[in-house]
Every structure is written in structure tokens, then in C-alpha cells.
């Protein structure tokens, strides 16, 4: 079951990337609204990763500087 699920996931990802490349390069269906949404999504991803690492290091420093006995 795991092999089938992994294969299906890889297949879906490959078809999604194929469609993304075709839409972006050959058809040219990306409008300014699409590009703005893609940029915003990427920016939100970067911000969420930064917040995750900030929280991780905050917890590390908090527990290393204030150990509970």
C-alpha cells in the first residue's frame, strides 16, 4: 500500500509540474493576478519558515538559559 501511495503521489506531482510548465511557457496563461498570487504564496512560505526557526531557537535558548530543576 505504501508503494502504491508513493507511486501515485510521484505521478500526481509530475503531472502537476508538467501542466505548470506548459501553462507558463507555451500557453502563457499566467495573468498579473496569477503571478501576484504566486509571489504572495512564496513570500508567506518564507515568512512561515522564518517564524518556525525563530520559535525553535527561542525555545532552545529559553530552556538552556532557564533550566527547570
Secondary structure, 3 states (H helix, E strand, C coil): CHHHHHHHHHHHHHHHHHHHHHHHHHHCCCCHHHHHHHHHHHHHHHHHHHHHHHHHHHHHHHHHHCCCC
